[in-house]
């Protein structure tokens, strides 16, 4: 089984490396802001999208999502609920809001992207806890609802 993890040098991806065997591509291996980089990407059985910090990533998400049979994309409550009262980067919230919209629209016909809400992660222990929980469910995951899965609360939440 071929697995791709985007954002391969980030905190979550580094924790996932302890539990998942796959290609962990950071910006040096896969520039998600570059059309040619994404279009030349091979197909994967599973894509786990953890990349962030650049709103231009969203420009090529539909193409990235077309490269996977099953896709998991990590989102954020800041983008999901537009919880922007908290002191945080507005561009990050917009990036996640657009990610949610693209995944929702994609699922109207493909039904193969599950958005994952990991909750607040700041410490290595928090990242590792989410990586472990995710690793225990992702292989057997069956798409059921075009909703966001809150991995901490083990429940779906609406957009």
Beta strands, then each sheet from edge to edge (+ up, - down):
strand 1: 3-6
strand 2: 23-25
strand 3: 44-49
strand 4: 68-75
strand 5: 113-117
strand 6: 148-150
strand 7: 155-157
sheet 1: 2+ 1+ 3+ 4+ 5+ 6+ 7-
end
